[in-house]
Amino acid sequence: MIEREKALDLETRNKLFKEIKQAPGLHFRELKRRTSLAIGSLQYHLNYLEKHHLIRIVKGPRFTRYYPIEQGLEEQSDIIGFLRQPKTKQIIFYLIQKKKATQKQISKAIELGSSTTSWYLTKLVQASIAQKEKKGRKSFFSLVDEQKVKNILIAHKKSFLDELTDRFAEVWEELEVRP
C-alpha cells in the first residue's frame, strides 16, 4: 500500500490516475485531451502507473485503453471498451430499449449502413456482449447479460454522460427506475 501511495505522490500522476479511475476505458488521445499532458509525459506516466500495478493497459485493434486495477473491473473492460465507441454504444443502447431486434431494425434506428451494422454486431457477438438467435429466416440480436451492462452504465454514469447524445439521455432514467 505504501508503494501505491508513493507512486501517486506526484500531482500529475495522481490527476491522471483519478481520470482513469473516474472514466475507465479511455484511450490515449482522450486522456491527453482531458489531462492536457504532453504526449511524452503522458506516455511516461501511463507506463509508470502500469509498472506499479495501478492501471492495466488493454491494446485493441483500434485503440489502447486504460483501466484502473480494481476487483471486478477486468471482466467489465470489454463492455466498457464497446461503450466508449459511439456506434457500438448506440447499438447497445438500442438493444437495452428494444430487448431484441433484427440487424435491419438496428441499422435503421442508428442510421448506419447495413454491412457496417452487421460488422459491429459480429464484434459484439464475438465478445459475448450480444447474442444472435435465428427464428425462421430472421436473426434477432439481444444482449447476453442486460443487467450486467446496465450495472456498468450506472456505475460509470458520470464518465459516459458527457459523451452521450440527447436521444440516449432518457435511457439513463429508465435504467435507474427498472428493477
Sequence and secondary structure as in RCSB ss.txt:
>XXXX:A:sequence
MIEREKALDLETRNKLFKEIKQAPGLHFRELKRRTSLAIGSLQYHLNYLEKHHLIRIVKGPRFTRYYPIEQGLEE
QSDIIGFLRQPKTKQIIFYLIQKKKATQKQISKAIELGSSTTSWYLTKLVQASIAQKEKKGRKSFFSLVDEQKVK
NILIAHKKSFLDELTDRFAEVWEELEVRP
>XXXX:A:secstr
 HHHHHHT SHHHHHHHHHHHHSTTEEHHHHHHHH   HHHHHHHHHHHHHTTSEEEEE SS EEEEE  TTTGG
GHHHHHHHTSHHHHHHHHHHHHHSSEEHHHHHHHTT  HHHHHHHHHHHHHTTSEEEEEETTEEEEEES HHHHH
HHHHHTHHHHHTT  HHHHHHHHHHHH  
